[in-house]
Amino acid sequence: MRFFDKYKICAKQNKSLLCIGLDNADFEFIKKIIDETHDLVCAYKPNSAFYEAGGAKGIETLKKVCMYIQKNYPEIPIILDAKRGDIGNTNEQYAKFAFEYLQVDAITLHPYQGLGALAPFEKYQDKGLIALVKTSNPESSELQDMKLENGKMVWEQVLEEVVKRDGGKGQWGVVVGATHPEEMKMARKMIGNMVVLVPGVGAQGAKVEDILNDETSNGLDMIINVGRSILQASDPRQAAKEVQLLTINYSAQKE
């Protein structure tokens, strides 16, 4: 099953646009988070860096996390937040690690070396490829907001190229941070039904309500990632439930 189809089925079933960032390499802790929230999410997103920092043991934990979800909650898609991007033969190895070893459903990608260099990821036609376009960090403006000779900002040009690259196939998605609501509105007008992975909610200061009030949305076209504010909550399930509840009526009304 294609990633974005799997996401939409899970989002409908759980009535949720919430994706939880599994940014912690403690397997027992992450297992507990998954067991407590599996009926409240549309996806899980482990950030590879938190596992890689632990060396071989960390990579083993990342594999265990992915296998645990795949075995116990196979209906929930896994997005590997790895932000990969390199020349073609290197990307072949990154793609193998993500899609053959970890067997995740999607991966975040850097488009800086050109979308053509990311072709090795496209060979896995059922997998989701999510390109960084306008990221949630405040420093993103240093390069992403630079004006080109055609009058567009760099992030706008990248977004256009991703839309062209996808060509309606439904394999590509984009990252646009919730911390940039105006850019989010601009982006949504450009991408049609393409799905947006939305970081920046919670610890980074953005609110779910700001994104849900965007009239340009089409409903099941957002994956709203929340990490620290759920993982570090005294009651992670309740914290996840609060986000999920905000998205129920929204996604239903836009169906």
C-alpha positions as CSV (number, residue, x, y, z in Angstrom):
1,M,0.0,0.0,0.0
2,R,1.2,3.5,-0.8
3,F,2.3,5.6,2.1
4,F,-0.2,8.4,1.6
5,D,-3.1,6.0,1.2
6,K,-2.0,4.2,4.4
7,Y,-1.9,7.6,6.2
8,K,-5.4,8.6,5.1
9,I,-6.9,5.2,6.2
10,C,-5.2,5.5,9.6
11,A,-6.2,9.2,10.0
12,K,-9.9,8.3,9.2
13,Q,-9.9,5.3,11.5
14,N,-8.3,7.2,14.4
15,K,-10.0,10.5,13.5
16,S,-6.6,12.2,13.9
17,L,-4.0,14.2,12.1
18,L,-1.5,13.8,14.9
19,C,1.9,12.3,14.3
20,I,4.1,11.7,17.4
21,G,7.8,12.3,17.0
22,L,9.5,9.3,18.7
23,D,12.7,11.3,19.5
24,N,14.1,9.2,22.3
25,A,16.3,6.1,22.1
26,D,14.9,4.4,25.2
27,F,13.0,1.5,23.8
28,E,10.9,0.7,26.8
29,F,9.9,4.4,27.1
30,I,9.0,4.6,23.4
31,K,7.2,1.3,23.5
32,K,5.0,2.7,26.4
33,I,4.3,5.9,24.4
34,I,3.2,3.8,21.4
35,D,1.0,1.5,23.4
36,E,-0.7,4.5,25.1
37,T,-1.3,6.5,21.9
38,H,-1.7,4.1,19.0
39,D,-5.5,4.8,18.7
40,L,-4.9,8.6,18.7
41,V,-2.4,9.0,15.8
42,C,-2.1,9.0,12.0
43,A,1.6,8.2,12.0
44,Y,4.8,7.9,14.1
45,K,8.0,9.7,13.2
46,P,11.2,8.5,14.8
47,N,14.1,11.0,14.3
48,S,17.1,9.0,13.2
49,A,19.6,11.4,15.0
50,F,18.4,10.5,18.5
51,Y,19.1,6.8,17.7
52,E,22.3,7.3,15.7
53,A,23.8,9.2,18.6
54,G,23.9,5.9,20.5
55,G,26.0,4.2,17.9
56,A,25.3,0.5,17.0
57,K,23.0,0.1,20.1
58,G,21.0,3.2,19.0
59,I,20.5,1.8,15.5
60,E,19.4,-1.5,17.0
61,T,16.9,0.4,19.1
62,L,15.6,2.3,16.0
63,K,15.1,-1.1,14.3
64,K,13.3,-2.5,17.4
65,V,11.0,0.5,17.5
66,C,10.1,0.1,13.8
67,M,9.6,-3.6,14.2
68,Y,7.4,-3.1,17.3
69,I,5.0,-0.8,15.4
70,Q,5.0,-3.0,12.3
71,K,4.2,-6.1,14.3
72,N,1.6,-4.7,16.8
73,Y,0.1,-1.7,14.9
74,P,0.8,-2.4,11.2
75,E,-1.9,0.0,10.2
76,I,0.1,3.0,11.5
77,P,2.6,4.4,9.0
78,I,6.2,5.2,10.1
79,I,8.0,8.3,8.8
80,L,11.8,8.2,9.2
81,D,12.9,11.7,10.0
82,A,16.3,11.4,8.5
83,K,16.5,14.5,6.2
84,R,18.7,12.6,3.8
85,G,20.1,14.0,0.5
86,D,23.3,13.3,-1.4
87,I,24.4,12.3,-4.8
88,G,22.7,9.4,-6.5
89,N,24.8,6.4,-5.5
90,T,24.9,7.5,-1.9
91,N,21.2,8.0,-1.9
92,E,20.8,4.4,-3.0
93,Q,22.3,3.3,0.3
94,Y,20.2,5.7,2.3
95,A,17.1,4.4,0.6
96,K,18.1,0.8,1.3
97,F,18.6,1.5,5.0
98,A,15.2,3.2,5.3
99,F,13.1,1.1,3.1
100,E,14.7,-2.4,3.2
101,Y,16.4,-2.5,6.6
102,L,14.0,-0.4,8.7
103,Q,11.1,-1.0,6.3
104,V,9.6,2.4,7.1
105,D,6.8,3.9,5.0
106,A,8.2,7.3,4.3
107,I,11.3,9.4,4.8
108,T,12.1,13.1,4.9
109,L,14.6,14.4,2.3
110,H,16.8,17.3,1.6
111,P,16.3,18.7,-1.9
112,Y,19.4,21.0,-2.0
113,Q,21.4,18.8,-4.4
114,G,18.5,18.7,-6.8
115,L,15.4,16.5,-7.0
116,G,17.0,14.4,-9.7
117,A,19.6,13.2,-7.2
118,L,16.8,11.8,-5.1
119,A,15.7,9.4,-7.9
120,P,16.9,6.3,-6.0
121,F,14.2,6.9,-3.4
122,E,11.5,7.1,-6.1
123,K,12.3,3.6,-7.1
124,Y,10.4,2.5,-4.0
125,Q,7.1,3.5,-5.5
126,D,4.9,2.7,-2.5
127,K,7.0,4.8,-0.2
128,G,6.4,8.4,0.7
129,L,9.1,11.0,0.0
130,I,8.7,14.2,2.0
131,A,10.9,17.1,0.9
132,L,12.0,19.9,3.2
133,V,10.5,23.1,1.9
134,K,9.9,25.7,4.6
135,T,11.2,24.3,7.9
136,S,10.0,25.3,11.4
137,N,13.3,26.6,12.8
138,P,13.8,30.4,13.0
139,E,17.1,30.2,11.0
140,S,15.2,28.8,8.0
141,S,14.9,32.4,6.7
142,E,18.6,32.7,6.1
143,L,18.4,30.6,2.9
144,Q,14.8,29.6,2.4
145,D,13.5,33.2,2.2
146,M,16.2,34.5,-0.2
147,K,14.7,36.1,-3.3
148,L,15.6,34.6,-6.7
149,E,15.8,36.6,-10.0
150,N,12.3,35.4,-10.9
151,G,10.9,37.2,-7.7
152,K,10.2,33.9,-5.9
153,M,11.7,32.9,-2.6
154,V,13.9,29.8,-2.6
155,W,11.4,27.8,-0.7
156,E,8.6,28.7,-3.2
157,Q,10.8,27.5,-6.1
158,V,11.7,24.3,-4.3
159,L,8.0,23.7,-3.7
160,E,7.1,24.2,-7.3
161,E,9.9,21.8,-8.3
162,V,8.5,19.1,-5.9
163,V,5.0,19.5,-7.3
164,K,6.4,19.1,-10.8
165,R,8.5,16.1,-9.8
166,D,5.5,14.3,-8.3
167,G,3.4,15.0,-11.4
168,G,0.2,13.9,-9.6
169,K,1.7,10.4,-8.8
170,G,1.1,11.0,-5.1
171,Q,4.5,9.9,-3.9
172,W,5.9,13.2,-2.8
173,G,4.9,15.4,0.1
174,V,6.4,18.5,1.7
175,V,7.5,19.8,5.0
176,V,6.1,23.3,6.0
177,G,6.5,24.4,9.6
178,A,3.5,25.5,11.7
179,T,5.7,28.3,12.9
180,H,5.2,30.0,9.5
181,P,1.4,30.3,9.1
182,E,1.5,32.8,6.2
183,E,3.9,30.6,4.2
184,M,1.7,27.7,5.0
185,K,-1.2,29.4,3.3
186,M,0.9,30.3,0.3
187,A,2.2,26.7,0.1
188,R,-1.2,25.1,0.3
189,K,-2.5,27.2,-2.6
190,M,0.3,25.8,-4.7
191,I,0.2,22.1,-4.0
192,G,-3.4,21.0,-4.4
193,N,-4.0,17.7,-2.6
194,M,-0.4,17.1,-1.7
195,V,0.1,16.1,1.9
196,V,2.1,18.4,4.2
197,L,4.1,17.2,7.2
198,V,3.8,20.0,9.8
199,P,6.5,20.3,12.5
200,G,6.7,23.1,15.0
201,V,3.7,22.5,17.2
202,G,4.2,22.4,20.9
203,A,7.8,23.0,22.1
204,Q,8.6,25.2,19.1
205,G,5.7,27.5,19.9
206,A,3.1,26.9,17.2
207,K,-0.5,26.0,18.0
208,V,-2.6,23.3,16.3
209,E,-5.4,25.8,16.0
210,D,-3.4,28.2,13.8
211,I,-3.0,25.4,11.2
212,L,-6.5,24.1,11.5
213,N,-7.9,27.5,10.8
214,D,-6.2,27.6,7.4
215,E,-9.1,27.7,4.9
216,T,-6.9,26.5,2.1
217,S,-6.7,23.0,3.6
218,N,-8.5,20.0,2.1
219,G,-8.9,17.9,5.2
220,L,-6.8,14.7,5.3
221,D,-3.8,16.5,3.8
222,M,-1.9,17.3,7.0
223,I,0.4,15.3,9.3
224,I,0.8,17.4,12.4
225,N,3.9,16.3,14.2
226,V,4.2,16.8,18.0
227,G,7.2,15.5,19.9
228,R,8.6,16.9,23.1
229,S,5.3,18.2,24.5
230,I,3.9,14.7,24.4
231,L,7.0,12.7,25.3
232,Q,7.8,15.0,28.2
233,A,4.2,15.3,29.5
234,S,3.3,13.9,32.9
235,D,0.4,12.1,31.1
236,P,1.5,11.5,27.4
237,R,-1.9,9.9,26.5
238,Q,-3.8,12.9,27.7
239,A,-1.4,15.3,25.9
240,A,-1.9,13.3,22.7
241,K,-5.6,13.2,23.2
242,E,-5.8,17.0,23.4
243,V,-4.2,17.3,20.0
244,Q,-6.3,14.5,18.5
245,L,-9.5,16.1,19.7
246,L,-8.6,19.4,18.0
247,T,-8.4,17.6,14.6
248,I,-11.5,15.4,14.7
249,N,-14.1,17.8,13.6
250,Y,-11.7,19.6,11.2
251,S,-10.9,16.5,9.2
252,A,-14.5,15.3,9.2
253,Q,-15.8,18.6,7.9
254,K,-13.3,18.7,5.1
255,E,-14.0,15.2,3.9
